[in-house]
Structures are given as structure tokens and as C-alpha cells.
Amino acid sequence: MLYLQFLHISLGSLRELDTQLLIAQRVKLAENKLFLSLINEVEEMQKILVATVNKLKT
């Protein structure tokens, strides 16, 4: 299913963003509070995408 493929690509992009945020945090590009907020948002989106993928697979 094309939509399922799109969701997998989206999930990969979120994981890439998560990695980039962690790197940016380590080199102190902004306050830690901002990074924690952004990382929490990414994790929430990942949960939603994974749940959607799992539901579509059944």
C-alpha cells in the first residue's frame, strides 16, 4: 500500500530529525529546555505514526 510506504518514510524522517536534534543539543545551539520540548514532540509523532502503521498492517 502506497500510504503505508509514505508512513514508513515519514517515520524514518522523524528519526533523522531526532538524531539531528541530539547533535544540535550536544553542540549547544540553543537552550536545553527547547531541545527537550522538540524531542518530546518528535517522540509523540513517532508514537502516532507507529500506531497508525500497526493498525494498517492488521
CHARMM-style PDB file with segment names, atoms N, HN, CA, C and O in Angstrom:
ATOM      1  N   MET     1       0.847  -1.175   0.000  1.00  0.00      PROA
ATOM      2  CA  MET     1       0.000   0.000   0.000  1.00  0.00      PROA
ATOM      3  C   MET     1       0.896   1.243   0.000  1.00  0.00      PROA
ATOM      4  O   MET     1       1.835   1.348   0.788  1.00  0.00      PROA
ATOM      5  N   LEU     2       0.590   2.160  -0.884  1.00  0.00      PROA
ATOM      6  HN  LEU     2      -0.174   2.074  -1.524  1.00  0.00      PROA
ATOM      7  CA  LEU     2       1.392   3.368  -1.046  1.00  0.00      PROA
ATOM      8  C   LEU     2       1.389   4.235   0.216  1.00  0.00      PROA
ATOM      9  O   LEU     2       2.411   4.813   0.586  1.00  0.00      PROA
ATOM     10  N   TYR     3       0.228   4.317   0.868  1.00  0.00      PROA
ATOM     11  HN  TYR     3      -0.602   3.847   0.568  1.00  0.00      PROA
ATOM     12  CA  TYR     3       0.121   5.125   2.087  1.00  0.00      PROA
ATOM     13  C   TYR     3       1.016   4.567   3.190  1.00  0.00      PROA
ATOM     14  O   TYR     3       1.637   5.327   3.934  1.00  0.00      PROA
ATOM     15  N   LEU     4       1.083   3.258   3.295  1.00  0.00      PROA
ATOM     16  HN  LEU     4       0.579   2.641   2.691  1.00  0.00      PROA
ATOM     17  CA  LEU     4       1.933   2.618   4.300  1.00  0.00      PROA
ATOM     18  C   LEU     4       3.408   2.928   4.036  1.00  0.00      PROA
ATOM     19  O   LEU     4       4.176   3.166   4.967  1.00  0.00      PROA
ATOM     20  N   GLN     5       3.789   2.921   2.769  1.00  0.00      PROA
ATOM     21  HN  GLN     5       3.164   2.728   2.012  1.00  0.00      PROA
ATOM     22  CA  GLN     5       5.164   3.273   2.397  1.00  0.00      PROA
ATOM     23  C   GLN     5       5.457   4.726   2.793  1.00  0.00      PROA
ATOM     24  O   GLN     5       6.532   5.027   3.312  1.00  0.00      PROA
ATOM     25  N   PHE     6       4.508   5.610   2.547  1.00  0.00      PROA
ATOM     26  HN  PHE     6       3.635   5.365   2.125  1.00  0.00      PROA
ATOM     27  CA  PHE     6       4.659   7.011   2.930  1.00  0.00      PROA
ATOM     28  C   PHE     6       4.863   7.149   4.439  1.00  0.00      PROA
ATOM     29  O   PHE     6       5.704   7.929   4.887  1.00  0.00      PROA
ATOM     30  N   LEU     7       4.087   6.387   5.224  1.00  0.00      PROA
ATOM     31  HN  LEU     7       3.404   5.754   4.860  1.00  0.00      PROA
ATOM     32  CA  LEU     7       4.216   6.445   6.680  1.00  0.00      PROA
ATOM     33  C   LEU     7       5.589   5.958   7.133  1.00  0.00      PROA
ATOM     34  O   LEU     7       6.170   6.524   8.059  1.00  0.00      PROA
ATOM     35  N   HSD     8       6.113   4.914   6.489  1.00  0.00      PROA
ATOM     36  HN  HSD     8       5.641   4.455   5.737  1.00  0.00      PROA
ATOM     37  CA  HSD     8       7.448   4.421   6.831  1.00  0.00      PROA
ATOM     38  C   HSD     8       8.524   5.465   6.514  1.00  0.00      PROA
ATOM     39  O   HSD     8       9.463   5.652   7.288  1.00  0.00      PROA
ATOM     40  N   ILE     9       8.382   6.130   5.390  1.00  0.00      PROA
ATOM     41  HN  ILE     9       7.620   5.978   4.761  1.00  0.00      PROA
ATOM     42  CA  ILE     9       9.331   7.194   5.035  1.00  0.00      PROA
ATOM     43  C   ILE     9       9.233   8.333   6.047  1.00  0.00      PROA
ATOM     44  O   ILE     9      10.251   8.887   6.462  1.00  0.00      PROA
ATOM     45  N   SER    10       8.022   8.678   6.438  1.00  0.00      PROA
ATOM     46  HN  SER    10       7.196   8.228   6.100  1.00  0.00      PROA
ATOM     47  CA  SER    10       7.813   9.731   7.438  1.00  0.00      PROA
ATOM     48  C   SER    10       8.458   9.365   8.763  1.00  0.00      PROA
ATOM     49  O   SER    10       9.059  10.210   9.427  1.00  0.00      PROA
ATOM     50  N   LEU    11       8.329   8.107   9.142  1.00  0.00      PROA
ATOM     51  HN  LEU    11       7.841   7.420   8.602  1.00  0.00      PROA
ATOM     52  CA  LEU    11       8.935   7.636  10.387  1.00  0.00      PROA
ATOM     53  C   LEU    11      10.456   7.740  10.321  1.00  0.00      PROA
ATOM     54  O   LEU    11      11.095   8.155  11.287  1.00  0.00      PROA
ATOM     55  N   GLY    12      11.030   7.366   9.191  1.00  0.00      PROA
ATOM     56  HN  GLY    12      10.511   7.028   8.406  1.00  0.00      PROA
ATOM     57  CA  GLY    12      12.474   7.498   9.008  1.00  0.00      PROA
ATOM     58  C   GLY    12      12.925   8.947   9.089  1.00  0.00      PROA
ATOM     59  O   GLY    12      13.967   9.250   9.670  1.00  0.00      PROA
ATOM     60  N   SER    13      12.142   9.835   8.508  1.00  0.00      PROA
ATOM     61  HN  SER    13      11.296   9.590   8.036  1.00  0.00      PROA
ATOM     62  CA  SER    13      12.468  11.263   8.561  1.00  0.00      PROA
ATOM     63  C   SER    13      12.411  11.794   9.989  1.00  0.00      PROA
ATOM     64  O   SER    13      13.244  12.610  10.383  1.00  0.00      PROA
ATOM     65  N   LEU    14      11.443  11.337  10.757  1.00  0.00      PROA
ATOM     66  HN  LEU    14      10.767  10.674  10.437  1.00  0.00      PROA
ATOM     67  CA  LEU    14      11.361  11.756  12.163  1.00  0.00      PROA
ATOM     68  C   LEU    14      12.563  11.260  12.956  1.00  0.00      PROA
ATOM     69  O   LEU    14      13.087  11.973  13.811  1.00  0.00      PROA
ATOM     70  N   ARG    15      12.995  10.045  12.672  1.00  0.00      PROA
ATOM     71  HN  ARG    15      12.569   9.465  11.977  1.00  0.00      PROA
ATOM     72  CA  ARG    15      14.169   9.504  13.373  1.00  0.00      PROA
ATOM     73  C   ARG    15      15.428  10.284  13.000  1.00  0.00      PROA
ATOM     74  O   ARG    15      16.306  10.503  13.835  1.00  0.00      PROA
ATOM     75  N   GLU    16      15.503  10.697  11.736  1.00  0.00      PROA
ATOM     76  HN  GLU    16      14.790  10.519  11.058  1.00  0.00      PROA
ATOM     77  CA  GLU    16      16.623  11.526  11.303  1.00  0.00      PROA
ATOM     78  C   GLU    16      16.594  12.878  12.021  1.00  0.00      PROA
ATOM     79  O   GLU    16      17.630  13.369  12.470  1.00  0.00      PROA
ATOM     80  N   LEU    17      15.418  13.469  12.126  1.00  0.00      PROA
ATOM     81  HN  LEU    17      14.577  13.070  11.761  1.00  0.00      PROA
ATOM     82  CA  LEU    17      15.268  14.739  12.841  1.00  0.00      PROA
ATOM     83  C   LEU    17      15.666  14.586  14.304  1.00  0.00      PROA
ATOM     84  O   LEU    17      16.325  15.461  14.866  1.00  0.00      PROA
ATOM     85  N   ASP    18      15.270  13.486  14.916  1.00  0.00      PROA
ATOM     86  HN  ASP    18      14.734  12.775  14.460  1.00  0.00      PROA
ATOM     87  CA  ASP    18      15.627  13.214  16.308  1.00  0.00      PROA
ATOM     88  C   ASP    18      17.148  13.194  16.473  1.00  0.00      PROA
ATOM     89  O   ASP    18      17.682  13.773  17.418  1.00  0.00      PROA
ATOM     90  N   THR    19      17.833  12.531  15.559  1.00  0.00      PROA
ATOM     91  HN  THR    19      17.400  12.061  14.790  1.00  0.00      PROA
ATOM     92  CA  THR    19      19.300  12.475  15.595  1.00  0.00      PROA
ATOM     93  C   THR    19      19.901  13.865  15.430  1.00  0.00      PROA
ATOM     94  O   THR    19      20.835  14.229  16.145  1.00  0.00      PROA
ATOM     95  N   GLN    20      19.373  14.635  14.494  1.00  0.00      PROA
ATOM     96  HN  GLN    20      18.615  14.339  13.913  1.00  0.00      PROA
ATOM     97  CA  GLN    20      19.884  15.987  14.268  1.00  0.00      PROA
ATOM     98  C   GLN    20      19.666  16.879  15.491  1.00  0.00      PROA
ATOM     99  O   GLN    20      20.517  17.704  15.822  1.00  0.00      PROA
ATOM    100  N   LEU    21      18.540  16.710  16.150  1.00  0.00      PROA
ATOM    101  HN  LEU    21      17.849  16.039  15.881  1.00  0.00      PROA
ATOM    102  CA  LEU    21      18.279  17.486  17.368  1.00  0.00      PROA
ATOM    103  C   LEU    21      19.262  17.122  18.477  1.00  0.00      PROA
ATOM    104  O   LEU    21      19.747  17.998  19.192  1.00  0.00      PROA
ATOM    105  N   LEU    22      19.553  15.834  18.619  1.00  0.00      PROA
ATOM    106  HN  LEU    22      19.159  15.122  18.038  1.00  0.00      PROA
ATOM    107  CA  LEU    22      20.513  15.408  19.644  1.00  0.00      PROA
ATOM    108  C   LEU    22      21.903  15.977  19.368  1.00  0.00      PROA
ATOM    109  O   LEU    22      22.601  16.399  20.290  1.00  0.00      PROA
ATOM    110  N   ILE    23      22.298  15.988  18.109  1.00  0.00      PROA
ATOM    111  HN  ILE    23      21.731  15.646  17.360  1.00  0.00      PROA
ATOM    112  CA  ILE    23      23.603  16.564  17.747  1.00  0.00      PROA
ATOM    113  C   ILE    23      23.609  18.065  18.035  1.00  0.00      PROA
ATOM    114  O   ILE    23      24.567  18.584  18.609  1.00  0.00      PROA
ATOM    115  N   ALA    24      22.555  18.754  17.641  1.00  0.00      PROA
ATOM    116  HN  ALA    24      21.777  18.333  17.174  1.00  0.00      PROA
ATOM    117  CA  ALA    24      22.464  20.196  17.886  1.00  0.00      PROA
ATOM    118  C   ALA    24      22.485  20.505  19.378  1.00  0.00      PROA
ATOM    119  O   ALA    24      23.049  21.514  19.801  1.00  0.00      PROA
ATOM    120  N   GLN    25      21.871  19.636  20.170  1.00  0.00      PROA
ATOM    121  HN  GLN    25      21.413  18.816  19.827  1.00  0.00      PROA
ATOM    122  CA  GLN    25      21.864  19.810  21.624  1.00  0.00      PROA
ATOM    123  C   GLN    25      23.282  19.665  22.179  1.00  0.00      PROA
ATOM    124  O   GLN    25      23.700  20.435  23.044  1.00  0.00      PROA
ATOM    125  N   ARG    26      24.007  18.686  21.678  1.00  0.00      PROA
ATOM    126  HN  ARG    26      23.668  18.061  20.975  1.00  0.00      PROA
ATOM    127  CA  ARG    26      25.374  18.445  22.170  1.00  0.00      PROA
ATOM    128  C   ARG    26      26.310  19.606  21.879  1.00  0.00      PROA
ATOM    129  O   ARG    26      27.208  19.900  22.669  1.00  0.00      PROA
ATOM    130  N   VAL    27      26.101  20.270  20.742  1.00  0.00      PROA
ATOM    131  HN  VAL    27      25.372  20.032  20.100  1.00  0.00      PROA
ATOM    132  CA  VAL    27      26.967  21.407  20.419  1.00  0.00      PROA
ATOM    133  C   VAL    27      26.381  22.726  20.912  1.00  0.00      PROA
ATOM    134  O   VAL    27      26.871  23.808  20.589  1.00  0.00      PROA
ATOM    135  N   LYS    28      25.312  22.603  21.706  1.00  0.00      PROA
ATOM    136  HN  LYS    28      24.913  21.725  21.968  1.00  0.00      PROA
ATOM    137  CA  LYS    28      24.705  23.740  22.406  1.00  0.00      PROA
ATOM    138  C   LYS    28      24.274  24.874  21.464  1.00  0.00      PROA
ATOM    139  O   LYS    28      24.682  26.024  21.627  1.00  0.00      PROA
ATOM    140  N   LEU    29      23.445  24.525  20.479  1.00  0.00      PROA
ATOM    141  HN  LEU    29      23.114  23.591  20.346  1.00  0.00      PROA
ATOM    142  CA  LEU    29      22.935  25.531  19.553  1.00  0.00      PROA
ATOM    143  C   LEU    29      21.765  26.324  20.124  1.00  0.00      PROA
ATOM    144  O   LEU    29      21.428  27.392  19.612  1.00  0.00      PROA
ATOM    145  N   ALA    30      21.151  25.812  21.169  1.00  0.00      PROA
ATOM    146  HN  ALA    30      21.425  24.945  21.584  1.00  0.00      PROA
ATOM    147  CA  ALA    30      20.042  26.518  21.826  1.00  0.00      PROA
ATOM    148  C   ALA    30      19.915  25.981  23.247  1.00  0.00      PROA
ATOM    149  O   ALA    30      20.645  25.077  23.652  1.00  0.00      PROA
ATOM    150  N   GLU    31      18.987  26.548  23.988  1.00  0.00      PROA
ATOM    151  HN  GLU    31      18.394  27.283  23.659  1.00  0.00      PROA
ATOM    152  CA  GLU    31      18.801  26.127  25.378  1.00  0.00      PROA
ATOM    153  C   GLU    31      18.289  24.694  25.453  1.00  0.00      PROA
ATOM    154  O   GLU    31      17.537  24.238  24.591  1.00  0.00      PROA
ATOM    155  N   ASN    32      18.710  24.004  26.491  1.00  0.00      PROA
ATOM    156  HN  ASN    32      19.321  24.374  27.190  1.00  0.00      PROA
ATOM    157  CA  ASN    32      18.334  22.609  26.696  1.00  0.00      PROA
ATOM    158  C   ASN    32      16.816  22.439  26.780  1.00  0.00      PROA
ATOM    159  O   ASN    32      16.273  21.439  26.310  1.00  0.00      PROA
ATOM    160  N   LYS    33      16.141  23.408  27.373  1.00  0.00      PROA
ATOM    161  HN  LYS    33      16.581  24.220  27.755  1.00  0.00      PROA
ATOM    162  CA  LYS    33      14.683  23.340  27.526  1.00  0.00      PROA
ATOM    163  C   LYS    33      13.989  23.250  26.160  1.00  0.00      PROA
ATOM    164  O   LYS    33      13.023  22.505  25.994  1.00  0.00      PROA
ATOM    165  N   LEU    34      14.489  24.010  25.198  1.00  0.00      PROA
ATOM    166  HN  LEU    34      15.273  24.615  25.333  1.00  0.00      PROA
ATOM    167  CA  LEU    34      13.926  23.983  23.849  1.00  0.00      PROA
ATOM    168  C   LEU    34      14.112  22.606  23.218  1.00  0.00      PROA
ATOM    169  O   LEU    34      13.184  22.066  22.617  1.00  0.00      PROA
ATOM    170  N   PHE    35      15.307  22.042  23.354  1.00  0.00      PROA
ATOM    171  HN  PHE    35      16.061  22.481  23.842  1.00  0.00      PROA
ATOM    172  CA  PHE    35      15.568  20.727  22.773  1.00  0.00      PROA
ATOM    173  C   PHE    35      14.691  19.653  23.399  1.00  0.00      PROA
ATOM    174  O   PHE    35      14.173  18.784  22.698  1.00  0.00      PROA
ATOM    175  N   LEU    36      14.524  19.711  24.701  1.00  0.00      PROA
ATOM    176  HN  LEU    36      14.945  20.417  25.271  1.00  0.00      PROA
ATOM    177  CA  LEU    36      13.677  18.717  25.365  1.00  0.00      PROA
ATOM    178  C   LEU    36      12.247  18.796  24.850  1.00  0.00      PROA
ATOM    179  O   LEU    36      11.597  17.771  24.645  1.00  0.00      PROA
ATOM    180  N   SER    37      11.767  19.999  24.645  1.00  0.00      PROA
ATOM    181  HN  SER    37      12.295  20.831  24.811  1.00  0.00      PROA
ATOM    182  CA  SER    37      10.423  20.187  24.111  1.00  0.00      PROA
ATOM    183  C   SER    37      10.310  19.622  22.695  1.00  0.00      PROA
ATOM    184  O   SER    37       9.346  18.929  22.372  1.00  0.00      PROA
ATOM    185  N   LEU    38      11.290  19.920  21.863  1.00  0.00      PROA
ATOM    186  HN  LEU    38      12.074  20.483  22.125  1.00  0.00      PROA
ATOM    187  CA  LEU    38      11.274  19.429  20.481  1.00  0.00      PROA
ATOM    188  C   LEU    38      11.402  17.910  20.423  1.00  0.00      PROA
ATOM    189  O   LEU    38      10.711  17.260  19.638  1.00  0.00      PROA
ATOM    190  N   ILE    39      12.272  17.348  21.240  1.00  0.00      PROA
ATOM    191  HN  ILE    39      12.833  17.876  21.877  1.00  0.00      PROA
ATOM    192  CA  ILE    39      12.457  15.899  21.262  1.00  0.00      PROA
ATOM    193  C   ILE    39      11.175  15.213  21.729  1.00  0.00      PROA
ATOM    194  O   ILE    39      10.805  14.166  21.198  1.00  0.00      PROA
ATOM    195  N   ASN    40      10.500  15.793  22.713  1.00  0.00      PROA
ATOM    196  HN  ASN    40      10.801  16.644  23.144  1.00  0.00      PROA
ATOM    197  CA  ASN    40       9.219  15.240  23.162  1.00  0.00      PROA
ATOM    198  C   ASN    40       8.178  15.265  22.043  1.00  0.00      PROA
ATOM    199  O   ASN    40       7.412  14.314  21.885  1.00  0.00      PROA
ATOM    200  N   GLU    41       8.151  16.335  21.278  1.00  0.00      PROA
ATOM    201  HN  GLU    41       8.774  17.106  21.407  1.00  0.00      PROA
ATOM    202  CA  GLU    41       7.221  16.431  20.144  1.00  0.00      PROA
ATOM    203  C   GLU    41       7.524  15.350  19.105  1.00  0.00      PROA
ATOM    204  O   GLU    41       6.613  14.695  18.597  1.00  0.00      PROA
ATOM    205  N   VAL    42       8.800  15.170  18.799  1.00  0.00      PROA
ATOM    206  HN  VAL    42       9.540  15.701  19.212  1.00  0.00      PROA
ATOM    207  CA  VAL    42       9.198  14.148  17.824  1.00  0.00      PROA
ATOM    208  C   VAL    42       8.797  12.762  18.320  1.00  0.00      PROA
ATOM    209  O   VAL    42       8.272  11.956  17.552  1.00  0.00      PROA
ATOM    210  N   GLU    43       9.040  12.483  19.591  1.00  0.00      PROA
ATOM    211  HN  GLU    43       9.466  13.138  20.214  1.00  0.00      PROA
ATOM    212  CA  GLU    43       8.682  11.174  20.150  1.00  0.00      PROA
ATOM    213  C   GLU    43       7.176  10.938  20.095  1.00  0.00      PROA
ATOM    214  O   GLU    43       6.733   9.822  19.824  1.00  0.00      PROA
ATOM    215  N   GLU    44       6.394  11.974  20.349  1.00  0.00      PROA
ATOM    216  HN  GLU    44       6.754  12.881  20.569  1.00  0.00      PROA
ATOM    217  CA  GLU    44       4.937  11.844  20.285  1.00  0.00      PROA
ATOM    218  C   GLU    44       4.486  11.551  18.851  1.00  0.00      PROA
ATOM    219  O   GLU    44       3.613  10.712  18.628  1.00  0.00      PROA
ATOM    220  N   MET    45       5.082  12.243  17.891  1.00  0.00      PROA
ATOM    221  HN  MET    45       5.791  12.925  18.072  1.00  0.00      PROA
ATOM    222  CA  MET    45       4.747  11.990  16.488  1.00  0.00      PROA
ATOM    223  C   MET    45       5.141  10.575  16.071  1.00  0.00      PROA
ATOM    224  O   MET    45       4.422   9.920  15.316  1.00  0.00      PROA
ATOM    225  N   GLN    46       6.294  10.106  16.571  1.00  0.00      PROA
ATOM    226  HN  GLN    46       6.878  10.638  17.185  1.00  0.00      PROA
ATOM    227  CA  GLN    46       6.726   8.741  16.266  1.00  0.00      PROA
ATOM    228  C   GLN    46       5.719   7.725  16.804  1.00  0.00      PROA
ATOM    229  O   GLN    46       5.389   6.758  16.118  1.00  0.00      PROA
ATOM    230  N   LYS    47       5.236   7.935  18.009  1.00  0.00      PROA
ATOM    231  HN  LYS    47       5.504   8.721  18.566  1.00  0.00      PROA
ATOM    232  CA  LYS    47       4.242   7.024  18.593  1.00  0.00      PROA
ATOM    233  C   LYS    47       2.976   6.977  17.739  1.00  0.00      PROA
ATOM    234  O   LYS    47       2.416   5.908  17.497  1.00  0.00      PROA
ATOM    235  N   ILE    48       2.539   8.139  17.292  1.00  0.00      PROA
ATOM    236  HN  ILE    48       2.994   9.008  17.489  1.00  0.00      PROA
ATOM    237  CA  ILE    48       1.332   8.205  16.468  1.00  0.00      PROA
ATOM    238  C   ILE    48       1.545   7.470  15.146  1.00  0.00      PROA
ATOM    239  O   ILE    48       0.684   6.708  14.705  1.00  0.00      PROA
ATOM    240  N   LEU    49       2.700   7.705  14.516  1.00  0.00      PROA
ATOM    241  HN  LEU    49       3.399   8.324  14.874  1.00  0.00      PROA
ATOM    242  CA  LEU    49       2.985   7.040  13.246  1.00  0.00      PROA
ATOM    243  C   LEU    49       3.089   5.530  13.405  1.00  0.00      PROA
ATOM    244  O   LEU    49       2.544   4.782  12.594  1.00  0.00      PROA
ATOM    245  N   VAL    50       3.784   5.077  14.444  1.00  0.00      PROA
ATOM    246  HN  VAL    50       4.226   5.685  15.104  1.00  0.00      PROA
ATOM    247  CA  VAL    50       3.927   3.635  14.679  1.00  0.00      PROA
ATOM    248  C   VAL    50       2.562   3.001  14.921  1.00  0.00      PROA
ATOM    249  O   VAL    50       2.272   1.927  14.395  1.00  0.00      PROA
ATOM    250  N   ALA    51       1.732   3.658  15.710  1.00  0.00      PROA
ATOM    251  HN  ALA    51       1.968   4.530  16.137  1.00  0.00      PROA
ATOM    252  CA  ALA    51       0.390   3.132  15.974  1.00  0.00      PROA
ATOM    253  C   ALA    51      -0.427   3.062  14.687  1.00  0.00      PROA
ATOM    254  O   ALA    51      -1.160   2.097  14.468  1.00  0.00      PROA
ATOM    255  N   THR    52      -0.307   4.067  13.848  1.00  0.00      PROA
ATOM    256  HN  THR    52       0.288   4.851  14.026  1.00  0.00      PROA
ATOM    257  CA  THR    52      -1.035   4.076  12.580  1.00  0.00      PROA
ATOM    258  C   THR    52      -0.550   2.962  11.663  1.00  0.00      PROA
ATOM    259  O   THR    52      -1.356   2.266  11.047  1.00  0.00      PROA
ATOM    260  N   VAL    53       0.767   2.793  11.573  1.00  0.00      PROA
ATOM    261  HN  VAL    53       1.422   3.359  12.073  1.00  0.00      PROA
ATOM    262  CA  VAL    53       1.337   1.717  10.753  1.00  0.00      PROA
ATOM    263  C   VAL    53       0.856   0.362  11.257  1.00  0.00      PROA
ATOM    264  O   VAL    53       0.431  -0.479  10.465  1.00  0.00      PROA
ATOM    265  N   ASN    54       0.919   0.148  12.551  1.00  0.00      PROA
ATOM    266  HN  ASN    54       1.264   0.831  13.195  1.00  0.00      PROA
ATOM    267  CA  ASN    54       0.490  -1.132  13.123  1.00  0.00      PROA
ATOM    268  C   ASN    54      -0.988  -1.403  12.858  1.00  0.00      PROA
ATOM    269  O   ASN    54      -1.378  -2.534  12.571  1.00  0.00      PROA
ATOM    270  N   LYS    55      -1.792  -0.373  12.955  1.00  0.00      PROA
ATOM    271  HN  LYS    55      -1.475   0.546  13.188  1.00  0.00      PROA
ATOM    272  CA  LYS    55      -3.230  -0.541  12.708  1.00  0.00      PROA
ATOM    273  C   LYS    55      -3.493  -0.899  11.245  1.00  0.00      PROA
ATOM    274  O   LYS    55      -4.351  -1.731  10.950  1.00  0.00      PROA
ATOM    275  N   LEU    56      -2.757  -0.271  10.340  1.00  0.00      PROA
ATOM    276  HN  LEU    56      -2.060   0.405  10.581  1.00  0.00      PROA
ATOM    277  CA  LEU    56      -2.951  -0.548   8.917  1.00  0.00      PROA
ATOM    278  C   LEU    56      -2.452  -1.937   8.521  1.00  0.00      PROA
ATOM    279  O   LEU    56      -2.956  -2.529   7.566  1.00  0.00      PROA
ATOM    280  N   LYS    57      -1.474  -2.453   9.243  1.00  0.00      PROA
ATOM    281  HN  LYS    57      -1.065  -1.972  10.018  1.00  0.00      PROA
ATOM    282  CA  LYS    57      -0.927  -3.777   8.933  1.00  0.00      PROA
ATOM    283  C   LYS    57      -1.872  -4.900   9.337  1.00  0.00      PROA
ATOM    284  O   LYS    57      -1.765  -6.012   8.820  1.00  0.00      PROA
ATOM    285  N   THR    58      -2.797  -4.626  10.254  1.00  0.00      PROA
ATOM    286  HN  THR    58      -2.885  -3.723  10.674  1.00  0.00      PROA
ATOM    287  CA  THR    58      -3.702  -5.687  10.720  1.00  0.00      PROA
ATOM    288  C   THR    58      -4.904  -5.847   9.826  1.00  0.00      PROA
ATOM    289  OT1 THR    58      -5.756  -6.697  10.084  1.00  0.00      PROA
TER     290      THR     58
END
